[in-house]
Amino acid sequence: MIRYILRRVVAAIPIGVIVTLGVYALVFAMPGDPLRELAGDKPIPAAVLAAKRAQFHLDDPFIVQYLLSMKDILTGNFGTTFAGADIADQLRLRIPVTLKLTLLANVFQWTFGLLFGIYAGFKRNGWIDRSLLLATLVLLAVPGLVAFFAAQFVFGVQLKWFPVSGVLDGFPTSYLLPSLVIGLLGFAGLARLMRTSIVETVNADFVKTARAKGLGEQRVLWRHILPNAMLPVVTFLGLDLAGMFGGAIITESIFNLPGLGQFMFQAIKLKEGGVVVLLSTLAFLSFILINLLVDLLYGILDPRVRHV
Amino acid sequence: MTATGEVLLKVDNLTVEFDTPRGPVRAVDGVSWQVRAGETLAILGESGSGKSVSTQALTGILEMPPGRIVSGTAEYRGADLIAMTTKERRKIVGDRITMVFQDSLSALNPVQSVGTQIAECYRVHRGLSKKDALKRAAEMLDQVRIPAAAKRARDYPHEFSGGMRQRVMLAMALALDPDVLIADEPTTALDVTVQAQILELIAELQAERDMGVVLITHDLGVVSDVADNVVVMYAGHVVERASTAAALDHPVHPYTEGLLGSMPSADLKGQELPTIPGTPPSLRSIPSGCAFRPRCPIAIEECAHDVPPLLTVAPGRDAACIRRTTLAEKEAV
């Protein structure tokens, strides 16, 4: 088991290098001068500009800039943003915001997804099942941006059920609306997957065996059908959790939540390669970690893929 | 032929239909048979002849809908399994009547250890503690000759070979000492040598327990090896019912005759193997009268008129063929 984990971690290193290098190159290739972006229309004294450029190594060749950034990240010496904020402080403030948003959104998505999926799987062609299919099509067709702005306007501005934006109302009030929208946009796909998986499993031979053993329906459901039907859903869980950070960039910007996504958005706008790469590395590490956890969980659930 | 044992399971006039978008399809039509303690009854037929559907219907594991029991009774020691509630039936099916299926890899839960799956029988039907149930499960695995049973009880189905897995299925089915074992093609997926071992094991355990065995198969060789009596099914109907020896030596129904004729044997070496011409009818378009009529070498015009009734041609011998039953009656006179 330990060897398996180590192997996975070691295998992640070259991928990490490629990902960070690629991200850094993309930021580097973006047009415009970062410091001029920051200053806006105001003229900057040449001496200040030169000092700043030297501080952030902006005149060095691309590969040197990249290596210096990576050195800073690996030594935990994150430095400051172009605007002068301490990056380590920023991370301390922002990581909890993103975690709260992501986790709450997942709670909604998984609750709706599993409940509807399991119900529809057992009551095939019932009205819940049929409306779920319709809801899936509608939800998949609605772009996230439209849904976020529409929800913000209807439930925040008009009905005033939720705060419009910001985190002044704390957890969970400030996070409810964005989480609900993310959860609703994502639950339908999950519910369909769960439903299909159950439909496939209820017809399996071992379910027939379980019935032939004279087991009650509840036992057949909990001991035989669900543990098998959950397997494809667990794989989905890993991919989905990992994708949440990408979604956070849009959501946090729209709802003005000071999390990592918003930080990333600002950094990209300012061409702050160091910050973008730092956040990408963080996202990458969490991706690797979540995938590893999901694989380990899968091994526990399914003995056929157990790693020794 | 053991005619002495108590009748354990008696199926009478069982008819099962499936509802399909294009109307109902009759998979089992007026089937009757019985099995006594210590007896092995083989239900012989091609795929689609309704042999599995009939047993799945009476044990209540048939998916209903689309399946539907139209008529008939299935009495276990006088209690009709079909009329009773699901709750009552669960006390009998899984405890007194148990089943073994063909494909042991898909018939066992892939994410539970085999020990747990066997122990579940003791937990649910006998209320044993987890520890005791697992201990009994290991003993059961030992009884079906699985080496190092206590250790292997912790293994998962995919870690066993096909033959060993079928033994696990048997251990699970026999865990509660049932009165009737319904084995649905238990050896079809296995190598011939392993097949013989499994059949021997079933026979041995049957003798120990005086159990009735209903063996569903399409393999005449299996029937001749182990069955006391045989019920031959064709297109949902029972076409012949006899002791195995009688059916194999002097088949009455032309279908049984055809099956016997198409069995490879040493005498036929070098010759082309005879087959029954044509294919079994689709259940959607069963021919009028006798369903076997279009493939039958001795069919006459009258065969198309009515479904031939199952008539007794000799003590313990029934056949559904107007050509043969009238012939036999004439001979008997």
Interface residues (C-beta under 8 A of the other chain):
Chain A: N203 A204 D205 F206 K208 T209 A210 R211 A212 K213 G214 L215 G216 R219 R223 H224 P227 N228 L231 L301 D302 P303 R304
Chain B: Q56 T59 G60 I61 E63 R89 R90 K91 I92 V93 G94 D95 T98 M99 F101 D103 S106 A107 L108 N109 P110 V111 Q112 S113 E120 C121 V124 H125 Y156 H158 M169 M172
